[in-house]
Amino acid sequence: MLKSGIFAALLITAALSVPLPAQARPIVPGSQPAASNILPVQGYWERCRYLRERIREAEERLYYAQPWERPRIERRLFERREEFRATCRRGGY
């Protein structure tokens, strides 16, 4: 009983010591869109087409590559695919 009373007293004092302005608020104001909702228009489709072409070229090279060249080509292919997912597919799926 004594332990629960002490715990309740500590809990109440901790709750009262937190200032009111420390409440969670959104970082971006509600009237402005978040940065992730804005699409870069100029050069967007060209960049996606460029990445798609580089991915296809790397896949073709990988098919005929020598065993010692495969890790380098696979690394480049992975990087291009990740960039494509991040910039062109919006969400990575």
Buried (B, 14 or more C-beta within 10 A) or exposed (E): EEEEEEEEEEEEEEEEEEEEEEEEEEEEEEEEEEEEEEEEEEEEEEBBEEBEEBBEBBEEBBEEBEEEEEEEBEEBBEEBBEBBBEEBEEEEE
